[in-house]
Amino acid sequence: MSITKQDVSKVARLARIKITEAEEEKFTGELNGIMNWIEQLQDVDTDGIEAMTSVVDVKLTKRPDDITDGGYADKVLKNASESQEGYFVVPKVVE
């Protein structure tokens, strides 16, 4: 796939970015380089390769998916400038 100056111009317009003719030429070359690199990656044989979430082989710890109230409402309410009966008190914003 080849990126043209018109493509760069369209993307810049959609992103609301003003670019000069020189920048248009520069970005066209850079984006074509990126697209060529992506095409090279598509040629790599990945059959039999397991998907990874990280380059480090680490097992993620799991916790039970239990529904709780957190158990520390007092600690949370310490951050409130004003609280009443276990709830935050905030100024009225809707009439």
C-alpha positions in Angstrom: 0.0 0.0 0.0 1.4 3.4 -0.9 0.5 6.6 0.9 0.1 9.6 -1.4 0.3 13.3 -0.6 -3.4 13.5 -1.0 -3.8 10.9 1.7 -1.6 12.8 4.1 -3.4 16.0 3.3 -6.8 14.3 4.0 -5.6 12.9 7.3 -4.2 16.3 8.3 -7.5 17.9 7.5 -9.5 15.3 9.4 -7.2 15.7 12.4 -7.5 19.5 12.1 -3.7 19.8 11.7 -2.3 22.5 9.4 0.8 21.2 7.5 3.0 22.8 4.9 3.9 21.4 1.5 7.3 20.4 2.9 5.8 18.7 5.9 3.4 16.9 3.5 6.3 15.5 1.5 8.1 14.5 4.7 5.1 12.8 6.2 4.4 11.0 3.0 7.8 9.5 3.0 7.6 8.6 6.7 4.2 7.0 6.4 5.3 5.0 3.4 8.3 3.7 5.4 6.0 2.6 8.2 3.6 0.9 5.8 6.5 -0.9 4.2 7.7 -2.1 7.6 4.1 -3.4 8.4 4.1 -5.3 5.1 7.4 -6.9 6.0 5.9 -8.0 9.3 2.9 -9.6 7.5 5.4 -11.9 5.8 6.7 -13.4 9.1 5.5 -17.0 9.7 3.6 -17.0 13.1 2.0 -20.4 12.8 2.2 -22.2 16.0 3.3 -19.2 18.0 1.1 -18.5 21.1 -0.1 -15.0 21.7 1.7 -13.0 24.4 0.6 -10.3 26.7 4.2 -9.5 27.7 7.7 -10.3 26.6 8.3 -11.6 30.2 6.8 -14.9 31.1 4.8 -13.9 34.2 1.6 -15.4 35.4 -0.9 -12.9 36.5 -2.3 -13.4 39.9 -6.0 -13.9 40.1 -8.4 -12.9 42.9 -11.9 -14.1 43.5 -14.5 -12.0 41.8 -16.6 -11.3 44.9 -18.9 -8.3 45.3 -18.1 -6.3 48.4 -18.7 -2.8 49.6 -14.9 -2.4 50.0 -15.0 -2.5 53.8 -13.2 0.8 54.3 -15.8 3.6 54.0 -14.3 5.4 57.0 -11.0 5.8 55.2 -12.7 7.0 52.0 -14.8 9.6 53.9 -11.7 11.0 55.5 -11.0 12.6 52.1 -14.3 14.4 52.1 -14.5 18.0 52.9 -18.0 17.3 54.3 -19.7 14.1 55.0 -23.0 13.1 56.6 -24.2 9.6 57.8 -21.6 7.8 55.7 -22.1 9.8 52.4 -20.3 12.7 50.7 -22.0 16.0 50.9 -21.7 18.1 47.7 -23.1 21.4 46.6 -26.3 21.3 44.6 -25.6 21.7 40.9 -29.0 21.1 39.4 -32.0 23.4 40.1 
